[in-house]
Amino acid sequence: MIHKLEHIGVMVNDMDASVKFYTEVIGLQLVNRAKLDDGVELGFLSFPGSSDIELELIGRGSDGLSDSGKVHHIAFTVSDIEAEVERLKGLGVRMMDQAPRVILNGVKIAFFYGPDGERLEFFQPAAK
């Protein structure tokens, strides 16, 4: 029986830059950082107040794994998408959407890029 999504693993080129982005821009907290015997560096992040790992950053190493696997996007729920988009712009984050789009009966979304070109999304549920 499957209980929940454990985490999302994202390949990164620069662990320091990615940890900084996901902690300072997205607001996650770094829980642990480790290096495996084959040289692969891992960073585990969670939301403040949670012990659940949500995002695993995977650095380049000598494990022979291809880095060409793709994650289409990672979405984060926000309460004020307009303010969050403006905050990202102020931080110089590369945006796909310059303003939120409304879809599916009032859901608001906005896409932007992480430091390795990964597609990220802010998602604001429709007002009830």
Steps between C-alpha positions, in 0.01 A plus 500: 500500500634840405464762773640826362750660269831474689706766323604637163863462392649773283843479334704816563832630370593718798380372838583824682307715250204262503484480880513880514220532240265250662557638851510874428258524206258211560526499880589135557742404777809287455460189716814310402784505252712193435747352253474137390803274450477548122531877538135588446398785729145509635300782655173430681250782547164533672247768581548686830324320782495168314730203540396356163758528224330654196794568270827315448771684309738260326843629401714366219728216602670193364204264536461468122136605507376712214401853592260519207194382692232764514257618759234703317452744787471536875204696636474690828169616650489872585233723650576822306642414160517859376720600795719191455552569129605857579737371771663263251541778245662717767747219570589477131353151455452405135126490435302298245180686590531872566159494670282224644262319264151389597400144409247236605225716648719743689825319579794739455840379382835654413809320373863598557845339485735368766878541480547192278212584266249282685141613448332611821141607555315706757142373536218691670179300545175654378313709755218306663 
